Amino acid sequence: MVEVRYFAAIADAVGKSSEHLDLPAEATVADLRRTLADTYGPALDPLLKVCAYLIGDELTRDDSAALAPRVDVLPPFAGG
């Protein structure tokens, strides 16, 4: 089970700020993206591709990065 927290535009796109997903222990960012696109529709995939994923203390966009029990999905932020 992975707790996925969503922020800004991605939270708006999925309609929630967090959820728990039943993913295997060896799941990766690619698996998470695929699950989210399957759940919320393929139109979400372009946004997921530009998101960064905070896994533990590491921010990554690497599809092969292993997930942790909690993952934050962060879209690009604008502003200064």
C-alpha positions as CSV (number, residue, x, y, z in Angstrom):
1,M,0.0,0.0,0.0
2,V,1.4,3.4,-1.0
3,E,0.0,6.7,0.2
4,V,0.0,9.1,-2.7
5,R,-0.3,12.9,-2.0
6,Y,-1.2,15.3,-4.8
7,F,-0.5,19.0,-5.0
8,A,-1.7,22.0,-7.1
9,A,-2.8,21.1,-10.7
10,I,-2.5,17.3,-10.2
11,A,-4.7,17.5,-7.1
12,D,-7.3,19.4,-9.2
13,A,-7.0,16.9,-12.0
14,V,-7.6,13.8,-9.8
15,G,-10.1,15.6,-7.6
16,K,-8.4,14.8,-4.2
17,S,-5.3,15.7,-2.2
18,S,-4.4,12.1,-1.3
19,E,-5.3,8.4,-1.6
20,H,-3.9,5.0,-0.8
21,L,-3.1,2.7,-3.7
22,D,-2.5,-1.0,-3.6
23,L,0.8,-1.3,-5.5
24,P,3.4,-4.1,-5.2
25,A,6.4,-3.6,-3.0
26,E,8.7,-3.3,-6.0
27,A,6.6,-0.7,-7.8
28,T,8.3,2.2,-9.5
29,V,7.3,5.7,-10.6
30,A,6.4,4.2,-14.0
31,D,4.0,1.8,-12.3
32,L,2.5,4.7,-10.4
33,R,2.0,6.8,-13.5
34,R,0.5,3.8,-15.4
35,T,-1.9,3.2,-12.5
36,L,-3.0,6.8,-12.3
37,A,-3.5,7.1,-16.1
38,D,-5.5,3.8,-16.0
39,T,-7.6,5.2,-13.1
40,Y,-8.1,8.8,-14.1
41,G,-7.8,8.5,-17.9
42,P,-5.0,8.8,-20.4
43,A,-5.5,12.6,-20.6
44,L,-3.7,12.7,-17.2
45,D,-0.5,11.2,-18.5
46,P,1.0,14.4,-20.1
47,L,0.7,16.1,-16.7
48,L,2.2,13.1,-14.9
49,K,5.2,13.2,-17.3
50,V,6.1,16.7,-16.2
51,C,5.5,16.1,-12.5
52,A,8.3,15.4,-10.0
53,Y,7.9,12.7,-7.4
54,L,9.1,13.2,-3.9
55,I,10.1,9.7,-2.6
56,G,11.4,9.9,1.0
57,D,13.8,12.8,0.9
58,E,14.6,12.5,-2.9
59,L,12.9,14.5,-5.6
60,T,13.0,12.5,-8.9
61,R,11.5,12.3,-12.4
62,D,13.2,8.9,-13.0
63,D,10.6,6.3,-14.1
64,S,12.7,3.5,-12.6
65,A,12.8,5.0,-9.1
66,A,11.4,2.6,-6.5
67,L,8.4,3.9,-4.5
68,A,8.3,4.4,-0.8
69,P,5.3,4.0,1.5
70,R,4.5,7.7,0.8
71,V,5.0,9.5,-2.5
72,D,4.2,13.2,-3.2
73,V,3.3,14.1,-6.8
74,L,4.4,17.6,-7.6
75,P,3.5,19.4,-10.8
76,P,5.7,22.2,-12.1
77,F,5.1,25.3,-10.0
78,A,5.1,28.8,-11.5
79,G,5.9,32.0,-9.6
80,G,8.7,33.5,-7.7
